[in-house]
Amino acid sequence: MIAIPGKDKPTSPQRLALISVSDKTGIIEFASRLSQLGYALLSTGGTAKALAGAGLQVTEVSDYPGSPEIMGGRVKTLHPRIHGGLLGRAGEDDAVMSDQAIPRIDLAVINLYPFEAVTSQPDCSFTDAIENIDIGGPAMVRSAAKNFESVAIVTSPEQYDTVLERLESACGELDRASRFELAVAAFNRVAQYDDSISNYLSSFASDGSQATFPDQINNCFVKVADLRYGENPHQQAAWYRDVQPAQGSLAAARQHQGKELSYNNIADADAAWECVRQFDETACAIIKHANPCGVAVAQDPASAYDLAFATDSTSAFGGIIAFNRRLDALTATRIINRQFLELLIAPAYDHEALAVLTAKKNIRVLEMPGGKPVAQQETKRIGSGLLVQTPDLDTLSQQDCKVVTQRQPNEQEWLDLMFAWKVARMVKSNAIVYAAGGRTVGVGAGQMSRIDSARIARWKAENAGLPVKGAIMASDAFFPFRDGIDSAAQAGIAAVIQPGGSMRDEEVIAAADEHGMAMVLTGIWHFRH
């Protein structure tokens, strides 16, 4: 509860509650207990019928102002007797309210037409969307919230229990701090609602076609938690989520144990989860500073983890580990006995695995809900501006690729090429991935020169004692010169997958032919900054 200075509203011997809800979850019980607290009930059509059907005494809004609903119910609450009751200030407007016979409304319970839910349906028509734009509801919410000194405004079924507890502990009266808290939540809800309408309508061009990038973008986020600090201890940070987070996204995860999440934990966890969810096979990814230091697919989680860990066991220390399968006790035991880690992610856990992990209470254990990747636009704040782009969710099959060398990849090379291409998508540019047998053997990330990334991938493989001869190489963008191919051939790379599109493609392809390598072009880049 927020404490702010000011006198509490004086007790009134007569109380009136206005109830108008689209979502009727819990409203019968809530209204019944309001009635027991001495509130008279005033309600709109469908809600009034539901309350009367439950045996509660209720006055319909259509009877209350002395003028009927018109235009099919579009105009019913937009009346001075309603808004006067909501906006009337105790001690200031008493005389005019008495003169105009406007009873004071002490409590408003209002939620809005389900615009967001209706427009989220794939078969929603434009007409249905427009009809679900609430007018009277937001107007009443704003009136009540503005006058929080005299009126309490309830906008969600999730608030019912708390409001009732406070009312019943104070003989039916809410204190000023509670009313202010509810008013802030009310204005937040109206802002979310208006933003969703604006975003929906702005998604259409003037000719009725869909606009990928509207003229205005409105975003509403709800704070999940204050964080200890940002990327560095001298920076402050907080974590926010969408009002309705997509299933399968990190914002919808459940934390089983461990310390609070940090700024870097959240960023790295997102990269780890997005990496493993690409694969149909059982996959494990170990992430450090937003880059994969090891990724593998295998028959079971333990085997996938062993292969991923072996890529770069040094970098895996203090990393984040993600699986796309239920985690078992064997794998959990192997992990905690082998390395220190910050965070573990999986879509589910065996009870025995969770019991094993309690031995390391500081490990953050996240359970990710199901759900396919959502095509949400990606944003990046730049000063007083915002960069917006469509997400990089491109999927590539063998049939989409073009072999440009004399030698064709063999069956195993094709499997490794497709695997490495998925991993390269998650590596910071310039990205080079060496892979063999469904596992990474070396990763070069974030270098200004692509040849340097290739050298790092080779050095990582040699340092881990993993053979490069016969492995394949993936590059997130084209090779500007043949030196990257010459270096890879010298290391023993047998096949390459890359976008192509360089002015020197012929030179690069000729280099691959000279070395007897197979080369596949995708026509797609995977830059990641």
C-alpha positions in Angstrom: 0.0 0.0 0.0 1.2 3.5 -0.9 1.1 6.0 2.0 0.5 9.6 0.8 -0.3 12.6 2.9 -3.9 13.8 3.3 -7.0 13.3 5.4 -9.1 10.2 4.9 -12.6 10.4 3.5 -15.2 10.9 6.2 -17.5 8.1 7.0 -20.9 8.2 5.2 -23.9 6.5 6.7 -25.2 5.5 3.2 -23.0 3.9 0.6 -23.6 3.1 -3.1 -21.7 0.8 -5.3 -21.8 1.0 -9.1 -21.0 -2.3 -10.7 -20.5 -2.7 -14.5 -18.3 -5.6 -15.6 -17.6 -7.5 -18.8 -15.6 -10.1 -17.0 -18.0 -11.5 -14.4 -15.4 -13.7 -12.6 -16.2 -13.6 -8.9 -18.6 -10.7 -9.2 -21.6 -12.5 -7.5 -19.6 -13.2 -4.3 -18.0 -9.7 -4.3 -21.4 -7.9 -4.7 -23.0 -10.2 -2.1 -20.4 -9.2 0.5 -20.7 -5.5 -0.5 -24.4 -5.8 0.1 -23.7 -7.4 3.6 -21.5 -4.4 4.3 -24.5 -2.0 3.7 -23.8 -1.0 0.1 -26.8 -0.5 -2.2 -26.1 -1.9 -5.7 -26.4 0.0 -9.0 -25.5 -2.0 -12.1 -25.7 -2.1 -15.9 -27.7 -4.5 -18.0 -25.9 -7.9 -18.2 -24.3 -7.4 -14.8 -27.6 -6.3 -13.2 -29.3 -9.4 -14.5 -26.6 -11.7 -13.2 -26.8 -10.1 -9.7 -30.6 -10.2 -9.7 -30.5 -13.8 -10.8 -28.3 -14.5 -7.7 -31.0 -13.0 -5.5 -29.3 -9.7 -4.8 -31.3 -6.4 -4.7 -30.0 -4.2 -7.5 -31.0 -1.1 -9.4 -30.4 -1.0 -13.1 -28.5 1.9 -14.5 -31.1 2.2 -17.3 -33.7 3.0 -14.6 -31.4 5.2 -12.5 -30.8 8.4 -14.5 -34.4 8.7 -15.6 -33.5 8.3 -19.2 -33.4 4.9 -21.1 -30.4 3.2 -22.8 -30.3 4.2 -26.4 -28.5 3.1 -29.6 -28.6 -0.5 -28.6 -27.0 0.2 -25.3 -24.1 2.3 -26.7 -25.3 5.2 -24.6 -26.3 4.3 -21.0 -23.8 5.5 -18.4 -22.8 8.8 -20.1 -25.2 10.8 -17.9 -24.7 13.6 -15.3 -26.3 11.5 -12.6 -23.7 8.7 -13.1 -20.6 10.9 -13.6 -21.8 13.5 -11.0 -22.0 10.7 -8.5 -18.5 9.6 -9.4 -16.9 13.1 -9.7 -18.7 14.8 -6.8 -16.2 16.0 -4.2 -17.2 15.5 -0.5 -17.5 18.9 1.2 -17.2 20.9 -2.1 -20.0 19.6 -4.3 -22.6 18.5 -1.7 -24.9 21.4 -2.4 -25.1 20.9 -6.2 -25.4 17.2 -5.8 -28.4 17.7 -3.4 -29.9 20.3 -5.7 -29.6 18.0 -8.7 -30.6 14.9 -6.7 -27.3 13.1 -7.5 -26.4 10.4 -5.0 -22.8 10.0 -4.2 -21.2 6.8 -5.6 -18.7 5.5 -3.0 -17.4 2.4 -4.8 -17.2 1.7 -8.6 -16.5 -1.8 -9.8 -15.8 -1.6 -13.5 -13.9 -3.7 -16.1 -13.9 -3.1 -19.8 -15.1 -4.7 -23.0 -12.7 -7.5 -23.9 -11.0 -5.7 -26.8 -7.6 -7.3 -26.3 -9.0 -10.8 -26.1 -11.3 -10.3 -29.1 -8.6 -8.8 -31.4 -6.1 -11.6 -30.4 -8.3 -14.2 -32.1 -7.2 -15.0 -35.7 -10.7 -14.8 -37.0 -11.5 -11.4 -35.5 -13.2 -9.1 -38.0 -12.6 -5.4 -38.1 -16.3 -4.8 -37.2 -16.0 -7.1 -34.1 -13.0 -5.1 -33.0 -14.7 -1.8 -33.3 -17.8 -3.0 -31.4 -15.5 -4.1 -28.5 -14.1 -0.6 -28.0 -15.6 0.4 -24.6 -16.6 4.1 -24.2 -18.7 4.4 -21.1 -16.4 2.0 -19.1 -13.2 4.0 -19.4 -15.1 7.2 -18.9 -16.4 5.9 -15.6 -13.1 4.5 -14.5 -11.3 7.8 -15.2 -14.0 9.8 -13.3 -13.8 7.5 -10.3 -10.0 7.4 -10.3 -9.7 11.1 -10.6 -12.0 11.5 -7.6 -10.1 9.0 -5.4 -10.4 11.3 -2.5 -14.1 10.4 -2.4 -14.5 7.2 -4.5 -12.8 3.8 -4.6 -12.4 2.3 -8.1 -12.0 -1.5 -8.6 -11.0 -2.6 -12.1 -10.0 -6.3 -11.8 -11.3 -9.5 -10.2 -7.8 -9.9 -8.9 -8.4 -7.0 -6.5 -11.6 -8.3 -5.0 -10.2 -10.3 -2.1 -7.9 -7.5 -1.0 -10.6 -4.8 -1.3 -13.0 -7.0 0.7 -10.5 -7.7 3.4 -9.8 -3.9 3.8 -13.5 -3.0 3.7 -14.5 -5.7 6.3 -11.7 -4.7 8.6 -12.8 -1.0 8.5 -16.6 -1.3 8.7 -17.1 -0.9 4.9 -14.7 2.0 4.4 -11.5 2.2 2.4 -8.7 4.5 3.6 -7.2 7.1 1.4 -4.0 5.2 0.7 -6.0 2.2 -0.5 -8.2 4.4 -2.7 -5.1 6.1 -4.2 -3.5 2.6 -4.9 -6.7 1.6 -6.7 -6.8 4.8 -8.7 -3.2 4.3 -9.9 -4.1 0.8 -11.0 -7.2 2.1 -12.7 -5.3 4.7 -14.8 -2.8 2.0 -15.7 -5.6 -0.2 -16.9 -7.1 2.5 -19.0 -3.7 3.3 -20.5 -3.2 -0.3 -21.4 -6.6 -0.5 -23.0 -6.2 2.7 -25.0 -2.8 1.6 -26.2 -4.2 -1.8 -27.4 -6.9 0.0 -29.4 -4.4 2.5 -30.9 -1.9 -0.3 -31.8 -4.7 -2.3 -33.4 -6.1 0.5 -35.5 -2.6 1.8 -36.4 -1.8 -1.6 -37.8 -4.0 -0.8 -40.8 -3.0 1.5 -43.6 -5.5 3.9 -45.1 -6.4 1.4 -47.8 -7.2 -1.3 -45.3 -4.0 -3.3 -45.8 -1.9 -4.3 -42.8 1.0 -2.0 -41.9 4.1 -3.7 -40.7 5.4 -0.6 -39.0 2.6 1.8 -37.9 3.0 5.5 -37.6 2.9 5.2 -33.8 3.9 2.5 -31.4 2.4 2.3 -27.9 4.0 -0.1 -25.4 2.7 -0.9 -21.9 4.9 -3.0 -19.6 4.3 -4.2 -16.0 7.2 -4.4 -13.5 8.1 -7.9 -12.5 10.9 -6.9 -10.1 13.5 -4.4 -9.1 16.9 -5.9 -9.7 20.0 -5.7 -7.5 21.8 -3.8 -10.3 22.2 -3.6 -14.1 24.9 -5.0 -16.3 27.4 -3.5 -13.8 27.0 -2.8 -10.0 26.9 1.0 -10.5 23.8 0.8 -12.8 20.2 0.5 -11.5 17.8 -1.9 -13.2 14.3 -3.4 -13.2 12.6 -6.1 -15.2 9.3 -5.5 -16.9 7.0 -7.8 -18.9 4.2 -7.4 -21.4 0.8 -7.0 -19.9 -0.1 -10.3 -21.4 3.3 -12.2 -21.8 3.4 -14.8 -24.5 3.5 -18.4 -23.4 7.0 -19.9 -24.0 8.7 -16.6 -23.2 11.0 -15.9 -20.3 8.5 -13.5 -18.8 6.1 -16.4 -18.2 8.7 -18.7 -16.5 8.3 -20.2 -13.1 11.3 -20.1 -10.7 11.6 -23.1 -8.5 14.6 -22.1 -6.4 17.7 -20.0 -6.3 18.7 -16.4 -5.8 16.8 -13.5 -7.4 17.4 -13.1 -11.1 19.9 -10.5 -12.2 20.0 -8.2 -15.3 22.6 -10.4 -16.9 20.9 -13.6 -15.9 17.7 -12.6 -17.7 19.5 -11.5 -20.9 21.6 -14.7 -21.0 18.6 -17.0 -20.0 16.6 -15.6 -22.9 19.5 -16.4 -25.3 19.8 -19.9 -23.9 16.1 -20.7 -24.2 15.8 -19.2 -27.7 18.7 -21.4 -28.8 17.5 -24.8 -27.6 13.8 -24.2 -28.6 14.9 -24.2 -32.3 15.7 -27.9 -32.2 13.3 -30.8 -32.7 15.9 -33.2 -31.2 16.9 -33.2 -27.5 19.2 -30.2 -27.2 21.4 -28.5 -24.6 22.9 -25.1 -24.8 25.4 -23.5 -22.4 25.5 -19.7 -22.6 28.1 -17.3 -21.4 27.8 -13.5 -21.9 24.9 -14.0 -24.4 26.9 -16.4 -26.6 26.8 -20.2 -26.8 30.0 -21.7 -25.6 28.6 -25.2 -26.3 25.5 -26.6 -28.0 24.6 -30.2 -28.8 21.8 -32.5 -29.7 21.6 -36.2 -28.6 19.3 -39.0 -27.6 18.9 -37.8 -24.0 19.6 -34.6 -21.9 22.6 -36.1 -20.1 24.3 -37.0 -23.4 23.5 -33.6 -24.9 24.9 -31.9 -21.8 28.1 -33.9 -22.0 28.7 -32.9 -25.6 27.9 -29.3 -25.1 30.1 -29.0 -22.0 33.1 -30.6 -23.8 33.1 -27.8 -26.4 34.4 -25.2 -23.9 34.5 -26.4 -20.3 36.4 -23.3 -19.2 33.8 -20.9 -20.5 31.0 -23.1 -19.2 32.0 -22.1 -15.6 29.4 -19.7 -14.2 27.3 -20.1 -17.3 23.6 -20.7 -18.0 22.4 -24.1 -19.1 19.2 -24.7 -21.1 17.4 -27.9 -22.2 14.4 -28.3 -24.5 13.3 -31.5 -22.7 12.2 -32.5 -19.2 15.2 -32.6 -16.9 15.9 -35.9 -15.1 17.8 -36.6 -11.9 20.8 -38.1 -13.7 21.4 -35.0 -15.7 20.9 -32.7 -12.7 23.4 -34.7 -10.7 25.9 -34.7 -13.5 25.7 -30.9 -13.8 26.0 -29.9 -10.2 28.9 -32.4 -9.7 30.8 -31.1 -12.7 30.5 -27.3 -12.8 29.4 -24.1 -11.2 26.4 -22.5 -12.9 24.2 -19.5 -12.4 20.9 -20.7 -13.9 19.2 -23.8 -15.3 16.3 -23.8 -17.7 14.0 -26.6 -18.9 10.4 -26.9 -19.9 9.8 -29.4 -17.0 11.6 -31.2 -14.2 11.3 -34.6 -12.6 10.6 -34.4 -8.9 13.8 -36.3 -8.3 15.7 -33.7 -10.4 14.4 -30.8 -8.3 15.3 -32.7 -5.1 18.9 -33.1 -6.4 19.1 -29.4 -7.3 18.2 -28.3 -3.7 21.7 -29.3 -2.7 22.8 -26.2 -4.6 20.3 -23.7 -3.3 21.7 -20.7 -5.0 21.2 -22.2 -8.5 18.3 -20.4 -10.1 16.0 -23.1 -11.6 13.5 -21.9 -14.2 10.6 -23.9 -15.7 9.6 -22.6 -19.1 5.9 -22.9 -20.1 5.2 -24.4 -23.5 4.6 -22.3 -26.6 6.1 -21.7 -30.0 8.2 -18.6 -30.6 6.0 -15.6 -31.1 6.7 -13.2 -34.0 7.1 -10.1 -31.8 8.9 -7.1 -33.2 12.3 -6.5 -31.7 13.2 -3.0 -30.4 16.3 -1.3 -29.3 16.4 2.1 -27.6 18.7 4.6 -29.3 18.8 7.9 -27.5 15.4 9.5 -27.9 14.5 7.1 -30.6 13.6 3.4 -31.1 14.9 0.9 -33.6 12.2 -1.6 -34.6 12.5 -4.7 -36.7 10.7 -7.9 -37.4 12.2 -10.9 -35.5 14.8 -13.3 -37.0 12.6 -16.4 -36.9 13.6 -17.7 -40.3 13.8 -21.5 -40.6 16.0 -23.2 -43.2 15.7 -26.7 -44.7 18.1 -28.6 -46.9 15.9 -27.9 -49.8 16.3 -24.1 -49.3 20.1 -24.3 -49.7 22.1 -24.1 -52.9 25.2 -26.2 -53.3 27.7 -24.1 -55.3 30.8 -26.3 -55.2 31.8 -29.3 -57.3 31.6 -31.6 -54.2 28.1 -32.2 -52.7 27.9 -32.5 -48.8 27.4 -36.1 -47.7 24.5 -37.1 -45.4 26.3 -36.4 -42.1 27.6 -33.1 -43.4 24.1 -32.0 -44.3 22.9 -32.8 -40.7 25.8 -30.9 -39.2 25.3 -28.0 -41.6 21.7 -27.6 -40.6 22.6 -27.9 -36.9 25.4 -25.4 -37.1 23.3 -22.9 -39.0 20.8 -22.8 -36.1 23.6 -22.3 -33.6 25.2 -19.5 -35.7 21.9 -17.6 -35.5 22.5 -17.3 -31.7 26.1 -16.2 -31.8 27.1 -12.6 -31.7 28.5 -11.3 -35.0 30.9 -11.9 -36.6 30.0 -15.5 -35.9 31.8 -18.7 -36.9 30.7 -22.1 -35.7 32.6 -25.4 -36.1 30.4 -28.5 -35.7 30.5 -32.3 -36.1 28.2 -35.1 -35.1 25.4 -32.9 -33.8 27.6 -30.8 -31.5 29.7 -27.7 -31.6 33.5 -28.2 -31.6 34.4 -24.5 -31.7 32.7 -21.1 -31.6 34.2 -17.8 -32.6 32.0 -14.8 -31.6 31.8 -11.1 -31.7 35.0 -10.2 -33.6 35.5 -7.2 -35.9 37.1 -9.5 -38.5 35.4 -12.8 -39.7 38.9 -14.4 -40.2 39.6 -13.7 -36.5 36.3 -15.4 -35.5 37.3 -18.4 -37.6 40.7 -18.5 -35.9 39.1 -18.4 -32.5 36.7 -21.3 -33.3 39.7 -23.3 -34.4 41.7 -22.4 -31.3 38.7 -23.3 -29.1 38.4 -26.7 -30.7 42.1 -27.4 -30.4 42.2 -26.2 -26.8 39.3 -28.6 -26.0 41.1 -31.4 -27.7 38.3 -31.8 -30.2 39.1 -32.9 -33.8 38.3 -30.4 -36.5 39.2 -32.6 -39.4 36.0 -33.5 -41.2 33.9 -30.9 -39.3 31.8 -28.3 -40.9 31.8 -24.5 -40.6 28.8 -22.1 -40.4 29.2 -18.3 -40.9 26.3 -15.9 -40.1 27.2 -13.6 -43.1 29.2 -13.9 -46.3 33.0 -14.3 -46.6 34.4 -11.0 -48.0 37.7 -12.7 -49.0 38.9 -16.3 -49.5 41.2 -16.1 -46.5 38.4 -17.5 -44.2 38.0 -20.5 -46.5 41.8 -21.1 -46.7 42.1 -21.0 -42.9 39.2 -23.4 -42.5 40.6 -25.8 -45.0 44.0 -25.7 -43.2 42.2 -26.7 -40.0 40.5 -29.6 -41.7 37.0 -28.2 -42.3 35.1 -30.4 -44.9 32.0 -28.3 -45.7 30.8 -24.7 -45.2 27.4 -23.1 -44.9 27.1 -19.3 -45.4 24.7 -16.8 -46.9 26.7 -15.8 -50.0 26.3 -12.4 -51.6 29.8 -11.1 -51.5 31.4 -9.3 -54.5 34.0 -12.1 -54.3 31.7 -15.1 -54.1 33.3 -16.6 -57.2 36.7 -16.3 -55.6 35.4 -17.8 -52.3 33.7 -20.7 -54.1 36.8 -21.3 -56.2 38.9 -21.5 -53.0 36.5 -24.2 -51.6 36.8 -26.2 -54.8 40.6 -26.0 -54.6 40.5 -27.5 -51.2 37.9 -30.2 -52.1 35.3 -28.6 -49.7 31.6 -28.6 -50.1 29.9 -25.2 -49.9 26.2 -24.4 -49.3 24.7 -20.9 -49.7 21.5 -19.9 -47.8 20.8 -16.4 -49.1 20.0 -15.4 -45.5 22.1 -13.5 -43.0 21.9 -14.0 -39.2 23.7 -10.9 -37.9 23.2 -10.6 -34.1 24.4 -7.5 -32.3 
